[in-house]
Amino acid sequence: MRAGTLLAPRLTRGSGTAASRGWNPDGTVLITGASGGLGRLVARRLLTEHGMRHLVLAGRRPVDLAEFGPGVSWRPCDVTDRDAVAGLLASIPAERPLTAVVHAAGVLDDTVISGLTTERLSSVLRPKVDGAWHLHELTRHLALDGFVLFSSASGVLGAAGQANYAAGNTFLDALAQHRAAHGLPATSLAWAPWEDTGMAAELSRADLDRLADIGMPTLSAEDGLALFDTALRRDTPLLVAVGRKAGQPRPVSGDPGPLAGGPVPVAPGTRPGRDASPLDLVRRELAGCLGQDPDEAIDLDRGFRELGVDSLIAVDLRNRLNRVTGLTLTPTVVFDHPLRTGWPP
């Protein structure tokens, strides 16, 4: 709040200083979480575009090495286990010493805050947080060229149902800042979701539409890898890696979007007209949550659960209704009143 005006932070296009040196092609690059789609994409990129000759791919599931050619090996490793990480690092031959790390391990377990348990928090945090910390502690004495952490824009911008995942990624961002402050190489890449690969590959069309609604469309593999290339040329601890159309939410309100340049006044939501039917309003916003056309007929007599509304969609619907009506509905309003008989006529 400044001079009576409510302001919100905005990301700006990064410039950053050029990296002091490239990665030594004769050294070894370790990629954790390499059995995932992003890990394999990055491995191929390092071989074909960055001239790296030796990669160690680590993860809990085997990787088909036939797609990479010579110079690439796979090691089984649970990065949440410090001793396992130490053994992995010790297995790298002295004639091809470790020169860079890409930590791409991670899992999702989305739920609303009330659904978080110790187990659901730990299962998401451990691969991100424990894995990154073990790698940091066990390599900080080495003269690495790069230490890249695959984070997520959810840690910077927030994401419905991803409190555990956002917390883990925020730790990665902070670890990169910590390493940089101590003169160690570090880049945390807070990724937008990628198309058809990585964790976004499991999202439904409605999930992807919700991301587009808040100005976070998915990245193509081509754009994502180009951003990875750019990041390796920068000495910047934290980069939010998003597409060209990020920050341009689909028109649902007067919100200026999260990626405009500099602090800007927060615009109020657009209220419906006096003649708008509450049920029509609910239908229209629910259609948006479900990825359907706003004018598509939705039978509210079926009940929200039968229509496919889960806890995350329920929160999204509540947020949309709050925004367009100016009301303050509870996060559980959809489940408290699951049928049209529970809503105003």
Order of alpha helices (4+ residues) and beta strands (2+ residues): beta-beta-alpha-beta-beta-alpha-beta-alpha-alpha-beta-alpha-alpha-beta-alpha-alpha-beta-beta-alpha-alpha-alpha
